[in-house]
């Protein structure tokens, strides 16, 4: 039995290790980031699809393609407006929830955040020009207005990913007696890890947006709408999603190069490597219970081959890493395997689709495939969210890997943070419901043949008599 003074000392130590505001801050950040990241994917990928559809309409003189481009732009505007709210909230939350991080490293991270804000405003400007330009600009000039939207969406996402990549592989500064000196903000933007992590996210955005949009038209075809509008509306985003789904396993594999040196604890959690084994097996499923791996299916050699690019080189186990540096292993492992499993399923599905199409079989006439296509969008969302959980939870207990632990960064106002979390949950729920209501209303009007909402403020157009 522990003496009272020892118990008191351990209690104080635990309190110091995990501030009261840490849990609500984590929950708040998870809610905001998890909600916003879906909308950010549309901001990255949707403009390229709109541009492609508009270009098809111009070159083929296809009114169906032009109408789809116009409708997609309006949907993009709705998603952009909602994303602007959640993105702004995230900007404030970085300083509010994590004052230790921003107070210490604000000078290092200021440049990418500034560029992200500039890209956001430019994207909004050109989205407005594109929406207003229908029927008012020459077609070839009008379609070019989508390109700045696409570029600024990519730049904004890149800047945010640069900050996250920096948190995983910090660079561009020196710590001297606890003070940040020799700040090189450009090193944050052009960190090698930024390019690879952004590529992974960029491809994932096309998977999410492409499968989700295609799924909408798959549902329409399941309900009997097998016209040119639905087939073209399905095929264009599905092509983008297909290329992304097939590319993603290779991009993800490149991102994993050197993870055993950069973040060995994260790799050990990904692979559920409790001990160092040579060669290491690939563990499908499984959890760690009392330091022992249970309920997994082990495939010999494959863990070393995939993680280490070697048939026998071992994956460093958790036994080689101090326990205080272990991430939440089970959550990290299961999130990683969820991402990989869904990504593999989607990649296999699109390969099968195009293989059958090459053989002259149109799977769009098969209801089972349309049902699968309708679920591919939600599956892509789950895979993306699981990937972010694996990345962020796997980095713990560090908010800046190897430099600052997460408890050091959080603010000390737990009661206020719980209220903030509750209010945010209500607001995000309301915005989600509002977005669904607006988009469904737009879809009903379009099916009824109404192109635009009537405006009570528009001037009356005089009747023209022959």
Buried (B, 14 or more C-beta within 10 A) or exposed (E): EEEEEEEEEEEEEEEEEBBBBBBBBBBBBBBBBBBBBBBBBBBBBBBBBBBBBBBBBBEEEBEBBBBBBBBBBBBBBBBBBBBBBBBEBBEEBBEBBBBBBBEBBBBBBBBBBEBBBBBBEBBBBBBBBBBEBBEEBEBEEBBBBBBBBBBBBBBBBBBBBBBBBBBBBBBBBEEEEEEBEEBBBEBBBEBEBBBBBBBBBBBBBBBBBBBBBBBBBBBBBBEEBEEEBBBBBBEBBBBBBBBBBBBBBEBBEEBBEBBBEBBBBBBBBBBBBBBBBEBBBBBBBBBBEEEEBEEBEBEEBBBBBBBBEEEEBBBBBBEEBEEEBBBBBBBBBBBBBBBBBBBBBBBEBBEEBBEBEEEEEEBBEEEEBBEBBBEBBBBBBBBBBBBBBBBBBBBBBBBBBEBBBBBBBBBEBBEEBBEBBEEBBEBBEEBEEEBEEBBEEBBEEBEEEEEEEEEEEEEEEEEEEE
